[in-house]
Amino acid sequence: MLSIRDLRVRYGRSVAALHGIDLDVSPDGVVAVLGSNGAGKSTLLRAISGTLRMHRGSIAGGDIRYDGKPLGRLDPAAIVRLGVVGVPEGRQVFARMTVDENLRAGGIGARSADLRAAARRRVHELFPVLAERAKQRAGLLSGGEQQMLAIGRALMSGPKLLLLDEPSLGLAPQVVERIGKIIREIHAQGTAVVLVEQNAVMALNVADHAIVLEVGRVALAGTTAELARSEDVQRLYLGGHAESQATADAEARDAEIRRARSRGLTRWAG
Ligand SMILES: Nc1ncnc2c1ncn2[C@@H]1O[C@H](COP(=O)(O)OP(=O)(O)OP(=O)(O)O)[C@@H](O)[C@H]1O
């Protein structure tokens, strides 16, 4: 579905951000891109979504194809219309617009009113809070809700491939877990995902394949099970936290279920 070969990106003369990346994403895949600050994760997503050229002085080489079509010369809106839709880092919802207006702003890739209505129903099913808060200003939502809105807005275009840039950033562990479950659900409904994350525990739980970027190069690649077993990944990205994180995640999930039950809800109890 997505095939990247020898992707090289520079910002001006001095910064070489990517040094020849290869990546494949299958239509039923969830691929995590791990790496520390400055490794080139966001640059990779920008190159796929066509937004790289909005960054002054950027120069890209290599080949990015989606369903066989080269994306290199397409503008971001054309790439969205092909079904490749990004959720940028930092959520970037329109704070003064209502939740519903934000969702409508995301419908550019949907070809008809019927498709837009179906996409809106799907978003409301995945994120009931966005239906409850439809008329509220997006800036008043919590961080987790704004992330849900940012993902919901991307889903309004009916993506076949969703590009998520650090959806866990700045969110509490139980919210991160909820977002992780929703990403799995979106995938189960037939959307492939590229998930850029610094939170390796979350990413390895959610994805089926992963690459690790180190200063613009693919240092490791494999299934998430393989990478979770890799000593390098354990040392650098899981850092002995995997077990305690898993325990914390389980506790957070139990607390979430108790809260949901006390409100008479069972939706997140699974
Ligand atoms: N617009 C830009 N102009 C110049 N250099 C940039 C620009 N954007 C990113 N860079 C540089 O390119 C390299 C890769 O940055 P990138 O943002 O892709 O990394 P990242 O892995 O996403 O990091 P983070 O997790 O901090 O967002 C870094 O050295 C960064 O400083």
The ligand as an ORCA input file, in Angstrom:
! r2SCAN-3c Opt
* xyz 0 1
  N      11.600     22.879      9.876
  C      12.824     22.465     10.190
  N      13.907     23.205      9.871
  C      15.163     22.811     10.176
  N      15.437     21.658     10.816
  C      14.400     20.866     11.171
  C      13.052     21.244     10.889
  N      12.232     20.265     11.363
  C      13.032     19.341     11.926
  N      14.334     19.703     11.807
  C      15.509     18.923     12.257
  O      15.463     17.663     11.596
  C      15.816     16.610     12.487
  C      14.648     15.625     12.595
  O      13.545     16.294     13.229
  P      12.122     15.612     13.436
  O      11.214     16.673     13.997
  O      11.712     14.910     12.206
  O      12.471     14.545     14.557
  P      11.484     13.744     15.510
  O      12.023     12.363     15.594
  O      10.081     13.891     15.042
  O      11.686     14.490     16.879
  P      10.589     14.965     17.942
  O      10.160     13.733     18.620
  O      11.389     15.893     18.820
  O       9.499     15.656     17.186
  C      16.181     17.288     13.797
  O      17.562     17.465     13.799
  C      15.451     18.606     13.751
  O      16.120     19.577     14.501
*
